[in-house]
Amino acid sequence: MSDVTAYIGLGSNLVDPAAQVRAGLTALQHLPQTEIKACSSLYASAPVGLTNQPDFVNAACRVRTQLPARALMQALLDIEKQHGRVRGAAKGGPRTLDLDLLLYGDLVLNDPDLTLPHPRLHERAFVLYPLCELDARLVIPGRGRATDLLAACAGQQVERLERC
């Protein structure tokens, strides 16, 4: 299998969120057949949906991988679990570490267990800011240029913190 460029979103709002995101990046460095090529800055944002919880710290990274999309997603779920993430709790609720497979090459997939591109990526500034930092010319399959999508999210407050 040839290398694929994928983008992974990282987030946390519990137990020192910036440290949790950095720990997630460290764990990603140990994925088989996968190499981190670039990481965005950390970004702070208010929660979406369930608003009665702490603010989030988010980032994104670009990787080159030979893992199939489902295997990569399973590896992300395994890392989350190792870092105390409990899935099945309130959707959008607090979490120690959230790892989302945002893009996997130009693959468009709509299966019950994996949707690519990530189904809400195009409407969330806390995802689009880090992606645009990584690649200002990035095109989201089926949605358009990430910078154009970010402009449509202008009302969402996101604050750039520091480099990962």
Backbone hydrogen bonds, N-H to C=O, Kabsch-Sander energy under -0.5 kcal/mol:
donor,donor_aa,acceptor,acceptor_aa,energy
4,V,65,T,-2.5
6,A,4,V,-0.5
6,A,63,V,-2.5
7,Y,103,L,-2.2
8,I,61,C,-2.5
9,G,100,D,-2.9
10,L,59,A,-2.8
11,G,98,D,-1.8
12,S,57,V,-1.7
13,N,95,R,-2.3
14,L,95,R,-0.7
19,A,16,D,-0.5
20,Q,16,D,-2.1
21,V,17,P,-2.6
22,R,18,A,-2.3
23,A,19,A,-2.4
24,G,20,Q,-2.2
25,L,21,V,-2.1
26,T,22,R,-2.2
27,A,23,A,-2.3
28,L,24,G,-2.1
29,Q,25,L,-1.3
30,H,27,A,-1.5
31,L,28,L,-1.5
34,T,31,L,-1.1
35,E,64,R,-2.7
37,K,62,R,-3.2
38,A,62,R,-1.5
40,S,60,A,-2.8
42,L,162,E,-3.5
43,Y,58,N,-2.6
44,A,159,E,-3.1
45,S,56,F,-2.1
46,A,157,Q,-0.7
50,L,48,V,-1.2
51,T,49,G,-1.1
53,Q,51,T,-1.6
56,F,45,S,-3.0
57,V,12,S,-2.6
58,N,43,Y,-3.1
59,A,10,L,-2.1
61,C,8,I,-2.2
62,R,38,A,-2.6
63,V,6,A,-3.0
64,R,35,E,-2.4
65,T,4,V,-2.5
66,Q,33,Q,-2.4
67,L,33,Q,-0.5
72,L,68,P,-2.6
73,M,69,A,-2.5
74,Q,70,R,-2.3
75,A,71,A,-2.1
76,L,72,L,-2.1
77,L,73,M,-2.2
78,D,74,Q,-2.3
79,I,75,A,-2.1
80,E,76,L,-2.4
81,K,77,L,-2.2
82,Q,78,D,-2.2
83,H,79,I,-1.3
83,H,80,E,-0.7
84,G,81,K,-1.8
85,R,80,E,-2.5
87,R,85,R,-0.6
89,A,86,V,-0.7
93,G,90,A,-2.3
98,D,11,G,-2.7
100,D,9,G,-2.5
102,L,7,Y,-2.1
102,L,100,D,-1.0
103,L,7,Y,-1.5
105,G,5,T,-2.9
107,L,104,Y,-2.2
109,L,107,L,-0.5
109,L,116,L,-2.7
111,D,114,L,-2.4
114,L,111,D,-0.6
116,L,109,L,-2.8
118,H,102,L,-2.3
121,L,118,H,-1.2
123,E,120,R,-1.6
124,R,121,L,-1.2
125,A,123,E,-0.5
127,V,124,R,-1.4
128,L,124,R,-2.3
129,Y,125,A,-2.9
131,L,127,V,-1.8
132,C,128,L,-3.0
133,E,129,Y,-2.0
134,L,130,P,-1.9
135,D,131,L,-2.1
138,L,135,D,-1.8
140,I,144,G,-3.4
143,R,140,I,-2.7
144,G,140,I,-2.4
146,A,138,L,-2.8
149,L,145,R,-2.1
150,L,146,A,-2.4
151,A,147,T,-1.7
152,A,148,D,-1.1
153,C,150,L,-1.6
154,A,151,A,-1.1
156,Q,153,C,-2.4
157,Q,155,G,-0.5
159,E,44,A,-2.7
160,R,158,V,-0.5
161,L,42,L,-3.3
164,C,40,S,-0.8
